[in-house]
Each structure stands twice: as C-alpha cells, then as structure tokens.
C-alpha cells in the first residue's frame, strides 16, 4: 500500500563548515526523511530513510518515487532508486538556494537482507535468554509481606520454585487460624511454583485454594491444592513476574476508607469516627438514611463486621449493600431508605486488619469473646468499647434498633450463622429469628436456614449477640459467609460475595416489614383508588399448627380522618405462613364511620396497616399507601411496583438541564437538589402535578461545576438521580 507524508527540507548553500540542508525532527513513530546531499554539490540528489518503527529489526524500507517542490509545486520524479543506499537522482534542474516542502509518495518494500537479519536476531535472543529463563526461578528471597494486611511467619527455599511457608497463627485455646497474604516480587513469569505450608491451621483442607492476582484487583484461584503428611500444598503456573497470593480475597482498611469517601458524596450517606483502636486507628461508623423522611416512620438496622480480621468475605457484601442503598449498585436498593435507616461499622478490628492478624487484635484478644452486658465496658478492648458505646449512645438517645447483624466468615464449605438458642432467649424470640432465616434462604441461594446453629453459654461467652440481648433485648444474628466455597461446591468469587448485598437487603425488608398492601393475588401496590383493599402478611412463625389453615389480624387506619377498621388475614394454604384477607375492604371518600367494614378516606391521605405478632410483639410492623380519588384514574391504573422514571437531559450538562419524571396519579411533588456535601442548592416546594410525564427545568448558571443529586418525592414514592454539571 502506498504511503504519503510530508517532510520539510530547508536548503542553503554549503558553507566552509560543511553545513547541509536538514529536516526538523518528526513525531516519534512517524516516517522520517533524512537527506544525504553532498555539502559541496548543488541539490540534485536526495537521500532518504523511512523509519516507521522504533525497533530497527522490524523497520520497513521504501522506494521513493516522486516529490513535489514548493513554492512552484513542480513535480520531480526520481529514478535509479537504491534501497540500501537510500539514494535517488533528481530528474530536475538545479534547485540550489530554494526552501521547499516535500510531499513524498513511497511504496513499501521488504528486503531479503532485512528479513534474514530479523530472523538471526530472534534466534540469537532465544539462544541468549534461554539460560536466563531457565535459571530465573522463584525462591524465598523473591517473597515479601511487609505491606498493608500482609502476613507470613517465614519462608524458606526448599529448591527452586519450591517454597516452604510457616504461617503466623492466632492460637485460640488450641484452635488455630492462619491468615496469609504475600507477594512474589519477581521471576514468576512462566514458572510453576509449589508452596508447602508447614503449619497449616486446624481448618485448612485441600479445598482451601488461595486466591492470586497480578494487579491486586482481579483475583483467581490457584490451580492445585492438596494435603500430604499434614502439610498443605498449592501450586500454580503464573503468567506474570509478580503475583499477590492470599488465603482469601483481601479488603484492606485503606480500601474501606477510600470506599466510604466515595459513598459520602451522596446526600444519603455519611460516616464518622466513633473511637480508636489500640494503635490509634480510627473506627468508622457509616449512616445511610433519607433525611427527608421522619425517623419515626422508619425502622433501623445495625451491622458490624470484621471483629476477626481474616474474615474478608462479608466486607464485599457490605460494599455492595452500601452502594445499592444510595443508588450506585443494583436498581431498587435505594427504595429501602423510604422505610429503613442503616448504621454500619464495616471494620471493628482495624489494627488486626492492617497488621495482618487472623482472629485477634494486637493484644492477642478475640474481640468477640469480651463483650460486656452493661455500659461499664469493663474488660473490653478499645475497639469493642468504642463500638459498644456507639450502640448505647444510639439507644439511650431515644433511637431504635430493630435488628442487629454481626457479619463473619468461616472455613465451612457453606454459609450459615448463629442465633441465640431457645434456652438462652425464649421460644417466641427463637421462632421469630427462624422467620428471618427463612426469608434469608428465600432471597439468598447460598443459604439454608437449617444449617444455622444455636448460640449460648455452651458455645462461648462474651459474644456480641449475647451481650446486646442481655443489656437491651436486641434481636440479632451472627452470619457466617464461607471463605472458600458454597454448599453446592462452587468456589466463592468476589462477584458472588457482592451479589449477597441485595439478598441481605431484601431479607431485612421482608423480615422487618412482613405486611404489604397488595392486590387480591398478593402483588404489591403503592396507592389505593376505589379498588378493594387487600393486605398480605408473611410471618412463618405464625404457622403454629401445620395441620390447619390459620389466621392473623391487622389494623387499617387512616392518618388524618381517624377511621379504623380490622382485617382478618387467612393463611393462603396450610403451613404457608402467608396470610391475606379473603374479602377486600372497600374504601369510600366519605364521612367517617368507624368499624363499619368500610374504610372512609380523604383524597391523597395515607392509609396505614399495622400488624402485631401476638407471640413476639417486637416483630410488630406497619406499612402505608396513599389513597387517591380522581375521575381520571380508574382501578385498572393501580401500578404494581411503580417507578418515577426520574432522569435529566442533557447529562452532563452546561448551565441548564431538564429533569423529567413520570407520576402515576395526581400528587404533590417536591424536588430538591443537593451538592456532594449534602447542601441544598435548589428546591421546589410541594406543587400539585397531574398524572403522566412531567419536566422541570433547572438553571444552574450560578452554580459551580460538580456532581449533584436530585431527589424527587411524589406522594408516597421517591427517587434519586445523580447529575453532572460541567462548565
């Protein structure tokens, strides 16, 4: 293929010093013209070399056919071209003293000598490098673990590519645990390296394939792992010189702080430090909440994790959960903030995480064995005392905790967890937690509620769940992610751990809000017109007699006009644990007549359904929808899980953007825009809009560039959209 390019030659008559005409440097990687005119001859001869590769062994040579001289644009043809010398005669008059541009047309040609040179060079390189490749094998000297969360006792070379490892074990009364995380710094490319753990912990089996990464971001399992003479071996042939290797997917303290800083750009996310570790590291507490919804209309979940540093899997689940809740993960997660607040302490034992410990803190203490049952915090390590104090401050400050979850990971080949035993708590408490576990199993394919174990003094004392039950009566569980594989035999991946974020969110929702306004088939609705009212409750522990169909009672109440009606919900089939009223409760937009079997409501009024578990009042819950009266909306328009379709265009935008949304029924709409610090920069107070697609223009000409969040509330629905302003 022909190649056209331009080169600038400035010709001047030779001087005594032998100046020649020259061309300025070309861009790297572009063809370059080099003249070779005699310093004493007029310009009748042009030399050239075309360089289109920085590697001299793969350059292409070209035959120069013609060029165009400026300023007269004369075309000069060349002949008698010699590729090796790069010289061609000009069929032109003397152009001495002229400055001109060359427009060159070249035809590529490979020379036989160039090809031979290239082949010889490759052969020489192979011959010279073979001994280097053969002898540059991995030894213990190539390993290091002096980085955040890195851990190893010692490493010695048994032979090239065979390394003996001694773990730094945490010994808990003979129950040993061994987190390891190290790096091969060099020489791993193409090598099949075998590692032998001489002091495996009591839980390691041939299924414990470590994770490996070439970049510290993307991880894969070692290809082989086996037991022999009570030593654990693993081997892999690596495709890069340096490799990170860990017992499980690392998630460091620095990773967590970077994540929290990113999430804090949302107006629904904030975090603070509640205390320090033994070595003075700050312990973060994240709050995820919609400040626009009153606290007394929501329930609250507290979650803590990483009391044991090596138990990294739930940290990925919490990452996904936190992202989902502010709208940066799976769609729909942010809707939970309409009825739930979250308080999350993602890392408790931060010294242990940073310094590469397994189960203990830097004092050698297992933090989940020293929780006290009062506010004296006697005998608690600084990490536990800080977290315990934050929980007490929240409760004694008049706030609620409806569910507490302590997240762990374990070497078992399946997910499970602990709940307080029936003897430590009481039967209704125990059965109610069974309902939560069944919800978890429905939402999470990795869970089997029957694998969960009882927790009491026979297992251990000083566990957080025991302490908070004794002190505050809290409903709590301790979940255990498998750090190796699931019960179906599939190995964990980061993706599978992240996917559980949504599964836990749905389980909290189903457990804490067991009742929903639905249609007669059980599909959720979000407002009531003149259609009959149905309520569905899911409470598995209310199925007290598997041989009969049972029933429960809910109270329906309007917010403003005070009408109250009772509904009897009947079990949909024997042992289902799902209850719904057989006959719909009719609404009327009329004067109130309490307990007449008709719910009298006002337009755009909230209607509440309240359910009290007669066995376990702590399981009491409520939900609400809006009642809407409009001649333009009929029962067939009742939406199932409606969305507001909030968006803006253009995005990113410069000064002005149109915020579009769709509302399913006439409603009061409130729009608020926050900056990344959570400050309100623009708002439109409640304004009545008709049903259908709507648009609001935002003129941000007086607002600086940045990321902004738009929150729209229409009736009982709300949505958030991120917008980018660029000027």
Residue, then its C-alpha position, 0 to 999 in steps of 0.5 A: x500500500x502506498x504511503x504519503x507524508x510530508x517532510x520539510x527540507x530547508x536548503x542553503x548553500x554549503x558553507x566552509x563548515x560543511x553545513x547541509x540542508x536538514x529536516x526538523x525532527x518528526x513525531x516519534x513513530x512517524x516516517x522520517x526523511x533524512x537527506x544525504x546531499x553532498x555539502x559541496x554539490x548543488x541539490x540534485x540528489x536526495x537521500x532518504x530513510x523511512x523509519x516507521x518503527x522504533x525497533x530497527x529489526x522490524x523497520x520497513x524500507x521504501x522506494x521513493x518515487x516522486x516529490x513535489x517542490x514548493x513554492x512552484x509545486x513542480x513535480x520531480x520524479x526520481x529514478x535509479x532508486x537504491x534501497x540500501x543506499x537510500x539514494x535517488x537522482x533528481x530528474x530536475x534542474x538545479x534547485x540550489x538556494x530554494x526552501x521547499x516542502x516535500x510531499x513524498x509518495x513511497x511504496x513499501x518494500x521488504x528486503x531479503x537482507x532485512x528479513x534474514x537479519x530479523x530472523x538471526x536476531x530472534x534466534x540469537x535472543x532465544x539462544x541468549x535468554x534461554x539460560x536466563x529463563x531457565x535459571x530465573x526461578x522463584x525462591x524465598x528471597x523473591x517473597x515479601x509481606x511487609x505491606x498493608x494486611x500482609x502476613x507470613x511467619x517465614x519462608x524458606x527455599x526448599x529448591x527452586x520454585x519450591x517454597x516452604x511457608x510457616x504461617x503466623x497463627x492466632x492460637x485460640x485455646x488450641x484452635x488455630x487460624x492462619x491468615x496469609x497474604x504475600x507477594x512474589x516480587x519477581x521471576x514468576x513469569x512462566x514458572x510453576x511454583x509449589x508452596x508447602x505450608x508447614x503449619x497449616x491451621x486446624x481448618x485448612x483442607x485441600x479445598x482451601x485454594x488461595x486466591x492470586x492476582x497480578x494487579x491486586x484487583x482481579x483475583x483467581x484461584x490457584x490451580x492445585x491444592x492438596x494435603x500430604x503428611x499434614x502439610x498443605x500444598x498449592x501450586x500454580x503456573x503464573x503468567x506474570x513476574x509478580x503475583x499477590x497470593x492470599x488465603x482469601x480475597x483481601x479488603x484492606x482498611x485503606x480500601x474501606x476508607x477510600x470506599x466510604x469517601x466515595x459513598x459520602x458524596x451522596x446526600x444519603x450517606x455519611x460516616x464518622x469516627x466513633x473511637x480508636x483502636x489500640x494503635x490509634x486507628x480510627x473506627x468508622x461508623x457509616x449512616x445511610x438514611x433519607x433525611x427527608x423522611x421522619x425517623x419515626x416512620x422508619x425502622x433501623x438496622x445495625x451491622x458490624x463486621x470484621x471483629x476477626x480480621x481474616x474474615x474478608x468475605x462479608x466486607x464485599x457484601x457490605x460494599x455492595x449493600x452500601x452502594x445499592x442503598x444510595x443508588x450506585x449498585x443494583x436498581x431498587x436498593x435505594x427504595x429501602x431508605x423510604x422505610x429503613x435507616x442503616x448504621x454500619x461499622x464495616x471494620x471493628x478490628x482495624x489494627x488486626x486488619x492492617x497488621x495482618x492478624x487472623x482472629x485477634x487484635x494486637x493484644x492477642x484478644x478475640x474481640x468477640x469473646x469480651x463483650x460486656x452486658x452493661x455500659x461499664x465496658x469493663x474488660x473490653x478492648x478499645x475497639x469493642x468499647x468504642x463500638x459498644x458505646x456507639x450502640x448505647x449512645x444510639x439507644x439511650x438517645x431515644x433511637x431504635x434498633x430493630x435488628x442487629x447483624x454481626x457479619x463473619x466468615x468461616x472455613x465451612x464449605x457453606x454459609x450459615x450463622x448463629x442465633x441465640x438458642x431457645x434456652x438462652x432467649x425464649x421460644x417466641x424470640x427463637x421462632x421469630x429469628x427462624x422467620x428471618x432465616x427463612x426469608x434469608x434462604x428465600x432471597x439468598x441461594x447460598x443459604x439454608x436456614x437449617x444449617x444455622x446453629x444455636x448460640x449460648x453459654x455452651x458455645x462461648x461467652x462474651x459474644x456480641x449477640x449475647x451481650x446486646x440481648x442481655x443489656x437491651x433485648x436486641x434481636x440479632x444474628x451472627x452470619x457466617x459467609x464461607x471463605x472458600x466455597x458454597x454448599x453446592x461446591x462452587x468456589x466463592x468469587x468476589x462477584x458472588x460475595x457482592x451479589x449477597x448485598x441485595x439478598x441481605x437487603x431484601x431479607x431485612x425488608x421482608x423480615x422487618x416489614x412482613x405486611x404489604x398492601x397488595x392486590x387480591x393475588x398478593x402483588x404489591x401496590x403503592x396507592x389505593x383508588x376505589x379498588x378493594x383493599x387487600x393486605x398480605x402478611x408473611x410471618x412463618x412463625x405464625x404457622x403454629x399448627x401445620x395441620x390447619x389453615x390459620x389466621x392473623x389480624x391487622x389494623x387499617x387506619x387512616x392518618x388524618x380522618x381517624x377511621x379504623x377498621x380490622x382485617x382478618x388475614x387467612x393463611x393462603x394454604x396450610x403451613x404457608x405462613x402467608x396470610x391475606x384477607x379473603x374479602x377486600x375492604x372497600x374504601x369510600x371518600x366519605x364521612x367517617x364511620x368507624x368499624x363499619x367494614x368500610x374504610x372512609x378516606x380523604x383524597x391523597x391521605x395515607x392509609x396505614x396497616x399495622x400488624x402485631x405478632x401476638x407471640x413476639x410483639x417486637x416483630x410488630x410492623x406497619x406499612x402505608x399507601x396513599x389513597x387517591x380519588x380522581x375521575x381520571x384514574x380508574x382501578x385498572x391504573x393501580x401500578x404494581x411496583x411503580x417507578x418515577x422514571x426520574x432522569x435529566x437531559x442533557x447529562x452532563x450538562x452546561x448551565x441548564x438541564x431538564x429533569x423529567x419524571x413520570x407520576x402515576x396519579x395526581x400528587x404533590x411533588x417536591x424536588x430538591x437538589x443537593x451538592x456532594x456535601x449534602x447542601x441544598x442548592x435548589x428546591x421546589x416546594x410541594x406543587x400539585x402535578x397531574x398524572x403522566x410525564x412531567x419536566x422541570x427545568x433547572x438553571x444552574x448558571x450560578x452554580x459551580x461545576x460538580x456532581x449533584x443529586x436530585x431527589x424527587x418525592x411524589x406522594x408516597x414514592x421517591x427517587x434519586x438521580x445523580x447529575x453532572x454539571x460541567x462548565 
